[in-house]
Amino acid sequence: MNIWIAIGATAVGCYLVKLLGLLVPAGALERPLVQRLSALLPVALLAALTAQQTFSANGALMLDARGAGLAAAALALVLRAPFLVVVAAAVAVTAGVRALGG
């Protein structure tokens, strides 16, 4: 029963956050600072989530095959590879390092 309470509370919370977003005055959203932050915030959050998922395990810093895969993806991005090539490089390097015992 607790899981259904949590699901219901989450659904209501998401609806309220969406409603609050609709109630923000248009003038507040047209400010240059707000526009710059709204453009940069998703990138920063995605980078933070990627770093957290790549370099942590059970609350501790962990350097393993995931880091090598992320480095391969970063190199492919620097070389301006297509998205599927970036993902394939990350997968291949991660699998290779894990196969070698890393």
SEDO-885205 format. One record per atom (N, C-alpha, C): residue number from 0; atom name; x, y, z. Coordinates in Angstrom, 1 decimal. Example, Ala and Ser with C-alpha at 12.3 -4.5 7.8 and 13.67 -1.06 7.14 Angstrom:
2
+------+------+--------+--------+--------+
| resi | name |   east |  north |     up |
+------+------+--------+--------+--------+
|    0 |    N |   13.2 |   -5.7 |    7.8 |
|    0 |   CA |   12.3 |   -4.5 |    7.8 |
|    0 |    C |   13.2 |   -3.3 |    7.8 |
|    1 |    N |   12.8 |   -2.2 |    7.1 |
|    1 |   CA |   13.7 |   -1.1 |    7.1 |
|    1 |    C |   12.9 |    0.0 |    7.9 |
+------+------+--------+--------+--------+
//
This chain:
102
+------+------+--------+--------+--------+
| resi | name |   east |  north |     up |
+------+------+--------+--------+--------+
|    0 |    N |    0.8 |   -1.2 |    0.0 |
|    0 |   CA |    0.0 |    0.0 |    0.0 |
|    0 |    C |    0.9 |    1.3 |    0.0 |
|    1 |    N |    2.0 |    1.2 |    0.6 |
|    1 |   CA |    2.9 |    2.3 |    0.7 |
|    1 |    C |    3.4 |    2.8 |   -0.7 |
|    2 |    N |    3.6 |    1.8 |   -1.6 |
|    2 |   CA |    4.0 |    2.2 |   -2.9 |
|    2 |    C |    3.0 |    3.0 |   -3.7 |
|    3 |    N |    1.7 |    2.7 |   -3.5 |
|    3 |   CA |    0.6 |    3.4 |   -4.1 |
|    3 |    C |    0.5 |    4.8 |   -3.6 |
|    4 |    N |    0.8 |    5.0 |   -2.3 |
|    4 |   CA |    0.8 |    6.3 |   -1.7 |
|    4 |    C |    1.9 |    7.1 |   -2.3 |
|    5 |    N |    3.1 |    6.5 |   -2.4 |
|    5 |   CA |    4.2 |    7.2 |   -3.0 |
|    5 |    C |    4.0 |    7.6 |   -4.5 |
|    6 |    N |    3.3 |    6.7 |   -5.2 |
|    6 |   CA |    3.0 |    7.0 |   -6.6 |
|    6 |    C |    2.0 |    8.1 |   -6.7 |
|    7 |    N |    1.0 |    8.1 |   -5.9 |
|    7 |   CA |    0.0 |    9.1 |   -5.9 |
|    7 |    C |    0.6 |   10.5 |   -5.5 |
|    8 |    N |    1.4 |   10.5 |   -4.5 |
|    8 |   CA |    2.1 |   11.7 |   -4.0 |
|    8 |    C |    3.0 |   12.3 |   -5.1 |
|    9 |    N |    3.7 |   11.4 |   -5.8 |
|    9 |   CA |    4.6 |   11.8 |   -6.9 |
|    9 |    C |    3.8 |   12.4 |   -8.0 |
|   10 |    N |    2.7 |   11.8 |   -8.4 |
|   10 |   CA |    1.8 |   12.3 |   -9.5 |
|   10 |    C |    1.2 |   13.7 |   -9.1 |
|   11 |    N |    0.8 |   13.8 |   -7.9 |
|   11 |   CA |    0.2 |   15.1 |   -7.5 |
|   11 |    C |    1.3 |   16.1 |   -7.4 |
|   12 |    N |    2.5 |   15.8 |   -7.0 |
|   12 |   CA |    3.6 |   16.7 |   -6.9 |
|   12 |    C |    4.0 |   17.2 |   -8.3 |
|   13 |    N |    4.1 |   16.2 |   -9.3 |
|   13 |   CA |    4.4 |   16.6 |  -10.7 |
|   13 |    C |    3.4 |   17.5 |  -11.3 |
|   14 |    N |    2.1 |   17.3 |  -11.0 |
|   14 |   CA |    1.1 |   18.1 |  -11.5 |
|   14 |    C |    1.2 |   19.5 |  -10.9 |
|   15 |    N |    1.5 |   19.6 |   -9.6 |
|   15 |   CA |    1.6 |   20.9 |   -9.0 |
|   15 |    C |    2.8 |   21.7 |   -9.5 |
|   16 |    N |    3.9 |   21.0 |   -9.8 |
|   16 |   CA |    5.1 |   21.7 |  -10.3 |
|   16 |    C |    4.8 |   22.2 |  -11.7 |
|   17 |    N |    4.1 |   21.4 |  -12.5 |
|   17 |   CA |    3.7 |   21.9 |  -13.9 |
|   17 |    C |    2.7 |   23.1 |  -13.8 |
|   18 |    N |    1.8 |   23.0 |  -12.8 |
|   18 |   CA |    0.9 |   24.1 |  -12.6 |
|   18 |    C |    1.6 |   25.4 |  -12.2 |
|   19 |    N |    2.6 |   25.3 |  -11.3 |
|   19 |   CA |    3.4 |   26.4 |  -10.9 |
|   19 |    C |    4.1 |   27.0 |  -12.1 |
|   20 |    N |    4.6 |   26.2 |  -13.0 |
|   20 |   CA |    5.3 |   26.7 |  -14.2 |
|   20 |    C |    4.4 |   27.5 |  -15.0 |
|   21 |    N |    3.2 |   27.1 |  -15.1 |
|   21 |   CA |    2.2 |   27.8 |  -16.0 |
|   21 |    C |    1.8 |   29.2 |  -15.3 |
|   22 |    N |    1.9 |   29.3 |  -14.0 |
|   22 |   CA |    1.5 |   30.5 |  -13.3 |
|   22 |    C |    2.6 |   31.6 |  -13.2 |
|   23 |    N |    3.8 |   31.2 |  -13.7 |
|   23 |   CA |    4.9 |   32.2 |  -13.7 |
|   23 |    C |    4.6 |   33.3 |  -14.7 |
|   24 |    N |    4.7 |   34.6 |  -14.3 |
|   24 |   CA |    4.4 |   35.7 |  -15.3 |
|   24 |    C |    5.3 |   35.6 |  -16.5 |
|   25 |    N |    4.8 |   36.0 |  -17.6 |
|   25 |   CA |    5.6 |   36.0 |  -18.9 |
|   25 |    C |    6.8 |   36.9 |  -18.8 |
|   26 |    N |    6.6 |   38.1 |  -18.1 |
|   26 |   CA |    7.7 |   39.0 |  -17.9 |
|   26 |    C |    8.9 |   38.5 |  -17.2 |
|   27 |    N |    8.7 |   37.6 |  -16.2 |
|   27 |   CA |    9.8 |   37.0 |  -15.5 |
|   27 |    C |   10.6 |   36.0 |  -16.4 |
|   28 |    N |    9.9 |   35.4 |  -17.3 |
|   28 |   CA |   10.6 |   34.5 |  -18.2 |
|   28 |    C |   11.4 |   35.2 |  -19.4 |
|   29 |    N |   11.1 |   36.4 |  -19.6 |
|   29 |   CA |   11.8 |   37.1 |  -20.7 |
|   29 |    C |   13.0 |   37.8 |  -20.3 |
|   30 |    N |   13.4 |   37.8 |  -19.1 |
|   30 |   CA |   14.7 |   38.4 |  -18.6 |
|   30 |    C |   15.9 |   37.7 |  -19.2 |
|   31 |    N |   16.9 |   38.4 |  -19.6 |
|   31 |   CA |   18.1 |   37.7 |  -20.2 |
|   31 |    C |   18.8 |   36.7 |  -19.2 |
|   32 |    N |   18.8 |   37.0 |  -18.0 |
|   32 |   CA |   19.5 |   36.0 |  -17.0 |
|   32 |    C |   18.7 |   34.7 |  -17.0 |
|   33 |    N |   17.4 |   34.8 |  -16.9 |
|   33 |   CA |   16.5 |   33.6 |  -16.8 |
|   33 |    C |   16.6 |   32.8 |  -18.1 |
|   34 |    N |   16.7 |   33.5 |  -19.3 |
|   34 |   CA |   16.9 |   32.8 |  -20.5 |
|   34 |    C |   18.2 |   32.1 |  -20.6 |
|   35 |    N |   19.3 |   32.7 |  -20.2 |
|   35 |   CA |   20.6 |   32.1 |  -20.2 |
|   35 |    C |   20.6 |   30.9 |  -19.2 |
|   36 |    N |   20.1 |   31.0 |  -18.0 |
|   36 |   CA |   20.0 |   29.9 |  -17.1 |
|   36 |    C |   19.2 |   28.8 |  -17.6 |
|   37 |    N |   18.1 |   29.1 |  -18.2 |
|   37 |   CA |   17.2 |   28.0 |  -18.7 |
|   37 |    C |   17.9 |   27.3 |  -19.9 |
|   38 |    N |   18.8 |   27.9 |  -20.6 |
|   38 |   CA |   19.5 |   27.2 |  -21.7 |
|   38 |    C |   20.6 |   26.4 |  -21.1 |
|   39 |    N |   21.3 |   26.8 |  -20.0 |
|   39 |   CA |   22.4 |   26.1 |  -19.5 |
|   39 |    C |   22.1 |   25.1 |  -18.4 |
|   40 |    N |   21.0 |   25.2 |  -17.7 |
|   40 |   CA |   20.7 |   24.3 |  -16.6 |
|   40 |    C |   20.5 |   22.9 |  -17.1 |
|   41 |    N |   19.8 |   22.6 |  -18.1 |
|   41 |   CA |   19.7 |   21.1 |  -18.5 |
|   41 |    C |   21.0 |   20.5 |  -18.8 |
|   42 |    N |   21.9 |   21.2 |  -19.5 |
|   42 |   CA |   23.2 |   20.7 |  -19.8 |
|   42 |    C |   24.0 |   20.4 |  -18.5 |
|   43 |    N |   23.9 |   21.3 |  -17.5 |
|   43 |   CA |   24.6 |   21.1 |  -16.3 |
|   43 |    C |   24.1 |   19.9 |  -15.5 |
|   44 |    N |   22.7 |   19.8 |  -15.5 |
|   44 |   CA |   22.1 |   18.7 |  -14.8 |
|   44 |    C |   22.5 |   17.3 |  -15.4 |
|   45 |    N |   22.4 |   17.3 |  -16.7 |
|   45 |   CA |   22.8 |   16.1 |  -17.4 |
|   45 |    C |   24.3 |   15.7 |  -17.2 |
|   46 |    N |   25.1 |   16.7 |  -17.2 |
|   46 |   CA |   26.5 |   16.4 |  -16.9 |
|   46 |    C |   26.7 |   15.9 |  -15.5 |
|   47 |    N |   26.0 |   16.5 |  -14.5 |
|   47 |   CA |   26.1 |   16.0 |  -13.1 |
|   47 |    C |   25.6 |   14.6 |  -13.0 |
|   48 |    N |   24.5 |   14.3 |  -13.6 |
|   48 |   CA |   23.9 |   12.9 |  -13.5 |
|   48 |    C |   24.8 |   11.9 |  -14.2 |
|   49 |    N |   25.4 |   12.3 |  -15.3 |
|   49 |   CA |   26.4 |   11.4 |  -16.0 |
|   49 |    C |   27.6 |   11.1 |  -15.1 |
|   50 |    N |   28.1 |   12.2 |  -14.5 |
|   50 |   CA |   29.3 |   12.0 |  -13.6 |
|   50 |    C |   28.9 |   11.1 |  -12.4 |
|   51 |    N |   27.8 |   11.4 |  -11.8 |
|   51 |   CA |   27.4 |   10.6 |  -10.6 |
|   51 |    C |   27.2 |    9.1 |  -11.0 |
|   52 |    N |   26.6 |    8.9 |  -12.1 |
|   52 |   CA |   26.3 |    7.5 |  -12.5 |
|   52 |    C |   27.6 |    6.8 |  -13.0 |
|   53 |    N |   28.5 |    7.5 |  -13.5 |
|   53 |   CA |   29.8 |    6.9 |  -14.0 |
|   53 |    C |   30.8 |    6.7 |  -12.9 |
|   54 |    N |   30.9 |    7.6 |  -12.0 |
|   54 |   CA |   32.1 |    7.5 |  -11.1 |
|   54 |    C |   31.7 |    7.2 |   -9.6 |
|   55 |    N |   30.5 |    6.7 |   -9.4 |
|   55 |   CA |   30.1 |    6.4 |   -8.0 |
|   55 |    C |   29.5 |    5.0 |   -7.9 |
|   56 |    N |   29.7 |    4.3 |   -6.8 |
|   56 |   CA |   29.1 |    3.1 |   -6.6 |
|   56 |    C |   29.0 |    2.9 |   -5.0 |
|   57 |    N |   27.8 |    2.8 |   -4.6 |
|   57 |   CA |   27.5 |    2.7 |   -3.1 |
|   57 |    C |   28.0 |    3.9 |   -2.4 |
|   58 |    N |   27.9 |    5.1 |   -3.0 |
|   58 |   CA |   28.3 |    6.3 |   -2.3 |
|   58 |    C |   29.8 |    6.6 |   -2.3 |
|   59 |    N |   30.6 |    5.8 |   -3.0 |
|   59 |   CA |   32.1 |    5.9 |   -3.0 |
|   59 |    C |   32.5 |    6.2 |   -4.4 |
|   60 |    N |   33.7 |    6.9 |   -4.5 |
|   60 |   CA |   34.3 |    7.1 |   -5.9 |
|   60 |    C |   34.8 |    5.8 |   -6.4 |
|   61 |    N |   34.4 |    5.5 |   -7.7 |
|   61 |   CA |   34.7 |    4.3 |   -8.3 |
|   61 |    C |   35.2 |    4.6 |   -9.7 |
|   62 |    N |   36.4 |    4.1 |  -10.0 |
|   62 |   CA |   37.0 |    4.2 |  -11.4 |
|   62 |    C |   37.0 |    2.8 |  -12.0 |
|   63 |    N |   36.2 |    2.6 |  -13.0 |
|   63 |   CA |   36.1 |    1.3 |  -13.6 |
|   63 |    C |   35.9 |    1.4 |  -15.1 |
|   64 |    N |   35.3 |    0.4 |  -15.7 |
|   64 |   CA |   35.1 |    0.4 |  -17.1 |
|   64 |    C |   34.2 |    1.5 |  -17.6 |
|   65 |    N |   33.3 |    2.0 |  -16.8 |
|   65 |   CA |   32.3 |    3.0 |  -17.2 |
|   65 |    C |   33.1 |    4.3 |  -17.5 |
|   66 |    N |   34.1 |    4.6 |  -16.7 |
|   66 |   CA |   35.0 |    5.8 |  -17.0 |
|   66 |    C |   35.7 |    5.7 |  -18.3 |
|   67 |    N |   36.2 |    4.5 |  -18.7 |
|   67 |   CA |   36.8 |    4.3 |  -19.9 |
|   67 |    C |   35.8 |    4.5 |  -21.1 |
|   68 |    N |   34.6 |    4.0 |  -20.9 |
|   68 |   CA |   33.6 |    4.2 |  -21.9 |
|   68 |    C |   33.2 |    5.7 |  -22.1 |
|   69 |    N |   33.1 |    6.4 |  -21.0 |
|   69 |   CA |   32.8 |    7.8 |  -21.0 |
|   69 |    C |   33.9 |    8.6 |  -21.7 |
|   70 |    N |   35.2 |    8.2 |  -21.5 |
|   70 |   CA |   36.3 |    8.8 |  -22.1 |
|   70 |    C |   36.3 |    8.6 |  -23.6 |
|   71 |    N |   35.9 |    7.4 |  -24.0 |
|   71 |   CA |   35.8 |    7.0 |  -25.5 |
|   71 |    C |   34.7 |    7.8 |  -26.1 |
|   72 |    N |   33.6 |    8.0 |  -25.4 |
|   72 |   CA |   32.5 |    8.8 |  -26.0 |
|   72 |    C |   32.9 |   10.3 |  -26.1 |
|   73 |    N |   33.6 |   10.8 |  -25.1 |
|   73 |   CA |   34.1 |   12.2 |  -25.2 |
|   73 |    C |   35.0 |   12.4 |  -26.3 |
|   74 |    N |   35.9 |   11.4 |  -26.5 |
|   74 |   CA |   36.9 |   11.5 |  -27.7 |
|   74 |    C |   36.1 |   11.5 |  -29.0 |
|   75 |    N |   35.1 |   10.6 |  -29.1 |
|   75 |   CA |   34.3 |   10.5 |  -30.3 |
|   75 |    C |   33.6 |   11.9 |  -30.6 |
|   76 |    N |   33.1 |   12.5 |  -29.5 |
|   76 |   CA |   32.4 |   13.8 |  -29.6 |
|   76 |    C |   33.4 |   14.9 |  -30.1 |
|   77 |    N |   34.6 |   14.8 |  -29.5 |
|   77 |   CA |   35.6 |   15.8 |  -29.9 |
|   77 |    C |   35.9 |   15.7 |  -31.4 |
|   78 |    N |   35.9 |   14.4 |  -31.9 |
|   78 |   CA |   36.2 |   14.1 |  -33.3 |
|   78 |    C |   34.9 |   14.3 |  -34.2 |
|   79 |    N |   33.9 |   14.8 |  -33.6 |
|   79 |   CA |   32.6 |   15.1 |  -34.3 |
|   79 |    C |   32.0 |   13.9 |  -34.9 |
|   80 |    N |   32.0 |   12.8 |  -34.2 |
|   80 |   CA |   31.4 |   11.6 |  -34.8 |
|   80 |    C |   29.9 |   11.7 |  -34.6 |
|   81 |    N |   29.1 |   11.0 |  -35.5 |
|   81 |   CA |   27.7 |   10.9 |  -35.3 |
|   81 |    C |   27.3 |   10.2 |  -34.0 |
|   82 |    N |   26.1 |   10.5 |  -33.5 |
|   82 |   CA |   25.6 |   10.1 |  -32.2 |
|   82 |    C |   25.7 |    8.6 |  -32.1 |
|   83 |    N |   25.3 |    7.8 |  -33.1 |
|   83 |   CA |   25.4 |    6.4 |  -33.0 |
|   83 |    C |   26.8 |    5.9 |  -32.9 |
|   84 |    N |   27.7 |    6.5 |  -33.5 |
|   84 |   CA |   29.1 |    6.1 |  -33.4 |
|   84 |    C |   29.6 |    6.4 |  -32.0 |
|   85 |    N |   29.2 |    7.5 |  -31.4 |
|   85 |   CA |   29.6 |    7.9 |  -30.0 |
|   85 |    C |   29.1 |    6.8 |  -29.1 |
|   86 |    N |   27.9 |    6.4 |  -29.2 |
|   86 |   CA |   27.3 |    5.4 |  -28.3 |
|   86 |    C |   28.0 |    4.0 |  -28.6 |
|   87 |    N |   28.2 |    3.7 |  -29.8 |
|   87 |   CA |   28.9 |    2.4 |  -30.1 |
|   87 |    C |   30.3 |    2.4 |  -29.6 |
|   88 |    N |   31.0 |    3.5 |  -29.7 |
|   88 |   CA |   32.4 |    3.6 |  -29.1 |
|   88 |    C |   32.4 |    3.4 |  -27.6 |
|   89 |    N |   31.5 |    4.1 |  -27.0 |
|   89 |   CA |   31.4 |    3.9 |  -25.5 |
|   89 |    C |   31.0 |    2.5 |  -25.1 |
|   90 |    N |   30.1 |    1.9 |  -25.8 |
|   90 |   CA |   29.7 |    0.5 |  -25.5 |
|   90 |    C |   30.9 |   -0.5 |  -25.7 |
|   91 |    N |   31.6 |   -0.3 |  -26.9 |
|   91 |   CA |   32.7 |   -1.2 |  -27.2 |
|   91 |    C |   33.8 |   -1.1 |  -26.2 |
|   92 |    N |   34.2 |    0.1 |  -25.9 |
|   92 |   CA |   35.3 |    0.3 |  -25.0 |
|   92 |    C |   34.9 |   -0.2 |  -23.6 |
|   93 |    N |   33.7 |    0.1 |  -23.1 |
|   93 |   CA |   33.3 |   -0.4 |  -21.8 |
|   93 |    C |   33.3 |   -1.9 |  -21.8 |
|   94 |    N |   32.8 |   -2.5 |  -22.8 |
|   94 |   CA |   32.8 |   -4.0 |  -22.9 |
|   94 |    C |   34.2 |   -4.6 |  -23.0 |
|   95 |    N |   35.0 |   -3.9 |  -23.7 |
|   95 |   CA |   36.4 |   -4.4 |  -23.8 |
|   95 |    C |   37.1 |   -4.3 |  -22.5 |
|   96 |    N |   37.0 |   -3.2 |  -21.8 |
|   96 |   CA |   37.7 |   -3.1 |  -20.5 |
|   96 |    C |   37.1 |   -4.1 |  -19.5 |
|   97 |    N |   35.8 |   -4.3 |  -19.5 |
|   97 |   CA |   35.2 |   -5.3 |  -18.6 |
|   97 |    C |   35.7 |   -6.7 |  -19.0 |
|   98 |    N |   35.8 |   -7.0 |  -20.3 |
|   98 |   CA |   36.3 |   -8.3 |  -20.7 |
|   98 |    C |   37.8 |   -8.6 |  -20.3 |
|   99 |    N |   38.5 |   -7.5 |  -20.2 |
|   99 |   CA |   39.9 |   -7.6 |  -19.8 |
|   99 |    C |   40.1 |   -7.7 |  -18.3 |
|  100 |    N |   38.9 |   -7.6 |  -17.6 |
|  100 |   CA |   39.0 |   -7.7 |  -16.1 |
|  100 |    C |   38.9 |   -6.4 |  -15.4 |
|  101 |    N |   38.5 |   -5.3 |  -16.1 |
|  101 |   CA |   38.5 |   -4.0 |  -15.4 |
|  101 |    C |   37.2 |   -3.7 |  -14.9 |
+------+------+--------+--------+--------+
//
